[in-house]
Amino acid sequence: MYHNGEKRDIAENILKKERADISWIVGGLGVMIQKVVEAVEYKTGSEGIEAINNALFSLGKEIGKRIKEEYNLDDSTEDMALVMMAHELRWGLKAYIAEMGSKRSVLRIEYCPFASKFGGPFSSPDDCLIWRNYALGLAHGVNEKIKFGEAKKKITKGDNFCEYIFELDE
């Protein structure tokens, strides 16, 4: 039997450990998101998934525009890659820019705490749809002419990293 002080110490130690481990937090969030998406798909079918994807695209675009204005970014893929990398790091991913240029940039993700959570409605046969719609919104918030295709390498498909290529469609 614990005394109140001992229980509080245990709770504080758990919180310290969990706060230090962002991957645990993000992974837990990933499970919650996955369950919400599954429930929406079960109740509403593809219309619900489309609504989620549209909402995430709109959110990404809004954030991309705000960041572009706040940091006085230009329309380059270089600035888009910087915005994307900042967001990847924010969510506990390990990412770096493998190639940087004004018309073409490449972002590599070496670790993703969500990778094991993607599946079912979270994935198309070739990509992580929930992330992709948000990311496409970010790209369009910086410049609507920035395009990125399906990743050729994907952690979710057994590769050592994901690789996304951003190109300026002129």
FENDA-V394543 format. One record per run of one state. SS is the DSSP state (H for helix, E for strand, - for the rest). FROM is the first residue (numbers start at 1). TO is the last residue. If there is no record, write none. Layout:
BEGIN
SS/FROM/TO + SS/FROM/TO
END
This chain:
BEGIN
-/1/3 + H/4/20 + -/21/21 + H/22/44 + -/45/45 + H/46/70 + -/71/76 + H/77/90 + -/91/93 + E/94/99 + -/100/103 + E/104/111 + -/112/114 + H/115/117 + -/118/119 + H/120/122 + E/123/123 + -/124/127 + E/128/128 + H/129/142 + -/143/145 + E/146/148 + -/149/154 + H/155/157 + -/158/161 + E/162/168 + -/169/170
END
